């Protein structure tokens, strides 16, 4: 897949084409009113407007394809990266919690041993 800035520039080019062509179609509809002239002139105008419309339709379909592809890739990237990041974060947090639990367990055992020694000493003294 091309980098985002290239795909964005393609989308922007297509949008600018669509804007300029929408201006052309509005002008062509104004000009397409029949004037009293030869029929060959109106036939050539109708052919040119038909060609312009066909080109616009092709550009619109191309634009739609590009937007669909961008949406699909953004969805794929968003779901895959977020799930892997979440799973990695959860694994790291589980490991950290396990290490902390082991440390507190050792501290508690050491404190219990110390208390047992002190209780034995007090009972030996006779208090």
N, C-alpha and C positions, 0 to 999 in steps of 0.2 A: 504494500500500500504506500502511496506517496505521502510525504510529510504533510502535516495539516495545513501549513501555509500554502503549499501548492494546490491542495484540494480546495482551500478557501478561495484562492485566486481564480480557480476554474469556476466556482460557483458565482463569484462576483462578476466574472466575464459574462457568464450566461445571464445573470440578472440584468447587467447593463444592456446586453443584446435584446432582452425581452422588453426593457423600457424603451429603447430606441425603436424597436419594431412596433410597439404599441402606439407610439407617436406616428409611425408611418401608416399604420392601419387607420388611425383616426383621420389623417390627412387624406388617405386614399378614399375613404368613404365620403369625405367632403367633395373630392374631385370627381368621384364616380357618377355624379349626377349628370345625366345626359344633356349635352349642349347640342344646339342645332349645328351639326357638322356631319362629316362622312361616317359611315358605319365601320369602315376599316380602322378609323381612329379609336372608336369605342371597343372594337375587338382587340386591338393591341393593348388598350388599357385594361380590359378584362383579363387578358392573358397575363399581363404583368402583375396585376393584383392577385390573380390565382397563384402565380409563382411565389409571390411574397407570402401569401397565406400558407402555402405548402411549406415554405422554409420556416415560417413561424411555428407551425405545428411540429415540424421536426425538431426545432430548438426547444420547444416546450417538453416534448417527450424526452429529449436528452437531459434537460434540466431535472425532470422528474426522476429519471434513472439515477442521476448523480445524487440527488437528495436521498433517495432510498438507500443507495449504497453507503452514504455517510451515516444515515441512521442505523443501518445494520452494523457497521463497523464500530460505531460508538456504543451500541448496546453490547456487542461481543466484548469489547475492551472493558467496559464498565463492569459487567458481571464477572468475567474471569479474573480480573485484577482485584476486585473487591473481595471475592470469596477466598482467593489465595492469601491476600493480606490479612483477612480476618482469621483464617485458620492459623497462619504463622503467628499472629498476635496472641491468639488463644493458647497455642503451644508454648510460647515464651512465658506468658503469664502463669501457666500451669507449672512450668519448671521453676519459675521464681517462687511461687507459692510453696512448692514442695521443699525447696532449699530453706525457706524461712521456717517452715514447720519443723524440719529436722533440727535447725538451730535452736528453736524454742524448746523442743523436746529434750535436747542435750542440756540446755540451761536448767530446765525444770528437774531433770534427773540429778544434776549437780547440786541444786538447791535442796532437794529431798535428802540426798546423802548428807549434806551439811547439817540439816535439821535433825536427822537421826543421830548423828554424832553428838550434837549439842544436847539432845534429850537423854542420851545415854550418860553423858557427862553429868548432867543435872541429877539424874536418878542415882548415879554413883556417889555424888556428894550427899544426897539425902534430902534434897528439897522436895 
